[in-house]
Amino acid sequence: MVILFFSGTGNSRFLAEQFAQRMDKKAYSIEEDLDFDSLLREEDTIAVCYPVYGSCVPRIMREFVLQYRPYFETKRIIIFCTQMLFSGDGARAFARLIPGCDDRVIYAEHFLMPNNICNFFLFPIREKDVAEKKQKALKKLDRVCYNIKNGVVKRRGWNILSTLLGKTQNIAFPKLEEKGRSSFTTDEDCTGCGLCVKRCPAHNLEMTGKKVMQKGNCILCYRCVNLCPRQSCTVLIHTKPKKQYRGIKEAEKRS
């Protein structure tokens, strides 16, 4: 089995690495410069982990699947998606990228993880919430690993109710995603340090002198918003964050 993940601010990475540890495997970020053809060719099962955006698969993961589609069309698949509240059919959204793969999905599960939308007043970042969601996610992951090792098949998000819940978000999200492509901006506190440019998974940013310019390829992962040392970066919601989220391990250090 090969384990692949995309993680905007660390939740999906944490879960993928914890899963890999329990299964005695290694997790690989799809952002890495690797020979994915060789990795995917040699294994009979592909496990994927990604954050759900509006009950949809992030564009960077969709593009990865399109690039390596022949492997996904022939291998067994495990799907883990991380979510802040609910996604309905967030895991099945991945299966829809590969028509006819349902019978090869041997496990699909949703995991509630800490909020990373750090500049929206309805979703405050609290260290207590981070700790609680981490423990619940790991407890669920232990059950999942036990099931997988014992041949139990489960597909979260495949029933009609899940599909209907997913539609409350995934019908509107594609338009929001397209609008967000050019939504990156910085405010007057930007020092031109270039951290956001270096860490952007979509290579959407570049330095022009001391100013950060965007190329219209933002995927709304919120990495730059949470990493900026001056809280200068914003995407889609242009409110300066008061408290940033830099992953479970960093949140635990501050608590």
Secondary structure, 3 states (H helix, E strand, C coil): CEEEECCCCCHHHHHHHHHHHHCCCCEEECCCCCCHHHHHHHCCEEEEEEECECCECCHHHHHHHHHCHHHHCCCEEEEEEEECCCCCCHHHHHHCCCCCCHHHEEEEEEEECCCCCCCCCCCCCCHHHHHHHHHHHHHHHHHHHHHHHCCCCEECCCCHHHHHHHHHHHCCHHHHHHHHCCCCEECCCCCCCCHHHHHCCCCCEEEECCEEEECCCCCCCCHHHHHCCCCCEECCCCCCCCCCCCCHHHHHHHC
